[in-house]
Amino acid sequence: MASTSGSAAAVEERGNSERKRKRGATGESEGSEAQPSKWRTRRVHEIYSSKLLDAIRLVRSGSPSSSAAAPPRSRAVREAADRALAVSARGRTRWSRAILASHRRRIQAARRARLREATSPPSRHPSSSSGKGPKAPALARKAKVLGRLVPGCRKLPFPALLAEASDYIAALEMQVRAMTALAEVLSTVSGSGSASSSGGSSSPA
């Protein structure tokens, strides 16, 4: 009698543990499916907008450029926006680390170029012609193109490349929303400022 009750209790305990395990697994899967993308949250949007404003202020506070140097200024704004995006990602993805590392390498290359120009005239390197190899499969070609579009992901395996690309696309969408909102605010402020100045100048003395 005691052995029967003991076996029944063991079976019941095993069933309870299995139900708890299944419930935990389903809860984790539901939580992961219901969890929104981090780039769509209001908090991340505000953080990126703040970093974007700081980056643009740094670009505008630089040395004044002439009209011939307008493209570098626009490129600097674009690079500042990308750096702010990478900083907002906190280096948790490969593409954000690649953007930050590329910025550091670009600064170091510019310094070396200035030193090289000061010491010796620039040398021209002959262009090396590479022969075309056999064509890769269509999926491999598309993955190669995608790896070139996502920073720092040229040599990733395909599953990791897809994960990085999806996160990068979501980050770019958030960047577009933030820059659009910032442009609207700036246009509103400039429009109200011009209207007030024109109204003040047209008022009778």
Secondary structure as GFF3:
##gff-version 3
##sequence-region A 1 205
A	DSSP	alpha_helix	2	34	.	.	.	ID=ss1
A	DSSP	three_ten_helix	38	40	.	.	.	ID=ss2
A	DSSP	alpha_helix	42	60	.	.	.	ID=ss3
A	DSSP	three_ten_helix	67	69	.	.	.	ID=ss4
A	DSSP	alpha_helix	70	88	.	.	.	ID=ss5
A	DSSP	alpha_helix	94	119	.	.	.	ID=ss6
A	DSSP	alpha_helix	138	149	.	.	.	ID=ss7
A	DSSP	alpha_helix	158	202	.	.	.	ID=ss8
###
